[in-house]
Amino acid sequence: MAENVENLMLEQLRLIRADLTELKSDMAAFKSEVHSDSLAHQTMLYGLAGVIGDIRERVEHLERKMGAMP
């Protein structure tokens, strides 16, 4: 009887180990995805900042042409 209990416990421990291994792999993939998304968002923000800067310069140029700015 004790052997059956031990075998059942070992089987459950194997299943838990397999679940933990899968979870660890999933977490690593998730971490990589979040890091990639973060870099993508930073790139988009830098791009948008450049576009906004260009628009600001164009507006200032038009204001100077219209005499609204010195």
Short mmCIF file of the C-alpha atoms (twelve columns), coordinates in Angstrom:
data_MODEL
# 
_entry.id   MODEL 
# 
loop_
_atom_site.group_PDB 
_atom_site.id 
_atom_site.type_symbol 
_atom_site.label_atom_id 
_atom_site.label_alt_id 
_atom_site.label_comp_id 
_atom_site.label_asym_id 
_atom_site.label_seq_id 
_atom_site.Cartn_x 
_atom_site.Cartn_y 
_atom_site.Cartn_z 
_atom_site.pdbx_PDB_model_num 
ATOM 1  C CA . MET A 1  0.000  0.000  0.000   1 
ATOM 2  C CA . ALA A 2  2.796  2.412  0.892   1 
ATOM 3  C CA . GLU A 3  4.385  1.736  -2.481  1 
ATOM 4  C CA . ASN A 4  1.154  2.740  -4.260  1 
ATOM 5  C CA . VAL A 5  0.977  5.978  -2.272  1 
ATOM 6  C CA . GLU A 6  4.605  6.701  -3.056  1 
ATOM 7  C CA . ASN A 7  4.031  6.044  -6.766  1 
ATOM 8  C CA . LEU A 8  0.969  8.311  -6.755  1 
ATOM 9  C CA . MET A 9  2.935  11.076 -5.051  1 
ATOM 10 C CA . LEU A 10 5.841  10.706 -7.468  1 
ATOM 11 C CA . GLU A 11 3.443  10.878 -10.414 1 
ATOM 12 C CA . GLN A 12 1.861  14.042 -9.019  1 
ATOM 13 C CA . LEU A 13 5.304  15.554 -8.461  1 
ATOM 14 C CA . ARG A 14 6.232  14.752 -12.085 1 
ATOM 15 C CA . LEU A 15 3.050  16.429 -13.282 1 
ATOM 16 C CA . ILE A 16 3.756  19.479 -11.124 1 
ATOM 17 C CA . ARG A 17 7.319  19.641 -12.450 1 
ATOM 18 C CA . ALA A 18 6.010  19.467 -16.031 1 
ATOM 19 C CA . ASP A 19 3.503  22.258 -15.295 1 
ATOM 20 C CA . LEU A 20 6.226  24.420 -13.748 1 
ATOM 21 C CA . THR A 21 8.517  23.852 -16.719 1 
ATOM 22 C CA . GLU A 22 5.742  24.868 -19.109 1 
ATOM 23 C CA . LEU A 23 4.887  27.894 -16.968 1 
ATOM 24 C CA . LYS A 24 8.541  28.954 -16.904 1 
ATOM 25 C CA . SER A 25 8.714  28.696 -20.693 1 
ATOM 26 C CA . ASP A 26 5.470  30.662 -21.097 1 
ATOM 27 C CA . MET A 27 6.699  33.378 -18.720 1 
ATOM 28 C CA . ALA A 28 9.964  33.709 -20.648 1 
ATOM 29 C CA . ALA A 29 8.017  34.083 -23.894 1 
ATOM 30 C CA . PHE A 30 5.705  36.630 -22.273 1 
ATOM 31 C CA . LYS A 31 8.660  38.607 -20.911 1 
ATOM 32 C CA . SER A 32 10.242 38.651 -24.361 1 
ATOM 33 C CA . GLU A 33 6.960  39.788 -25.935 1 
ATOM 34 C CA . VAL A 34 6.474  42.570 -23.387 1 
ATOM 35 C CA . HIS A 35 10.054 43.742 -23.929 1 
ATOM 36 C CA . SER A 36 9.537  43.742 -27.704 1 
ATOM 37 C CA . ASP A 37 6.259  45.626 -27.357 1 
ATOM 38 C CA . SER A 38 7.965  48.160 -25.108 1 
ATOM 39 C CA . LEU A 39 10.672 48.759 -27.712 1 
ATOM 40 C CA . ALA A 40 8.030  49.076 -30.413 1 
ATOM 41 C CA . HIS A 41 6.137  51.631 -28.335 1 
ATOM 42 C CA . GLN A 42 9.306  53.609 -27.687 1 
ATOM 43 C CA . THR A 43 10.073 53.609 -31.403 1 
ATOM 44 C CA . MET A 44 6.562  54.832 -32.202 1 
ATOM 45 C CA . LEU A 45 6.823  57.594 -29.596 1 
ATOM 46 C CA . TYR A 46 10.145 58.784 -30.994 1 
ATOM 47 C CA . GLY A 47 8.642  58.752 -34.479 1 
ATOM 48 C CA . LEU A 48 5.599  60.722 -33.336 1 
ATOM 49 C CA . ALA A 49 7.814  63.214 -31.509 1 
ATOM 50 C CA . GLY A 50 9.705  63.785 -34.773 1 
ATOM 51 C CA . VAL A 51 6.478  64.328 -36.710 1 
ATOM 52 C CA . ILE A 52 5.175  66.733 -34.057 1 
ATOM 53 C CA . GLY A 53 8.470  68.622 -34.187 1 
ATOM 54 C CA . ASP A 54 8.216  68.876 -37.982 1 
ATOM 55 C CA . ILE A 55 4.631  70.155 -37.752 1 
ATOM 56 C CA . ARG A 56 5.679  72.730 -35.124 1 
ATOM 57 C CA . GLU A 57 8.465  73.971 -37.402 1 
ATOM 58 C CA . ARG A 58 6.081  74.232 -40.358 1 
ATOM 59 C CA . VAL A 59 3.557  76.179 -38.282 1 
ATOM 60 C CA . GLU A 60 6.287  78.523 -37.044 1 
ATOM 61 C CA . HIS A 61 7.479  78.992 -40.625 1 
ATOM 62 C CA . LEU A 62 3.950  79.891 -41.755 1 
ATOM 63 C CA . GLU A 63 3.538  82.266 -38.816 1 
ATOM 64 C CA . ARG A 64 6.799  84.013 -39.733 1 
ATOM 65 C CA . LYS A 65 5.664  84.315 -43.349 1 
ATOM 66 C CA . MET A 66 2.369  85.798 -42.207 1 
ATOM 67 C CA . GLY A 67 4.192  88.243 -39.907 1 
ATOM 68 C CA . ALA A 68 2.726  86.792 -36.734 1 
ATOM 69 C CA . MET A 69 6.193  85.899 -35.376 1 
ATOM 70 C CA . PRO A 70 9.406  87.913 -35.341 1 
# 
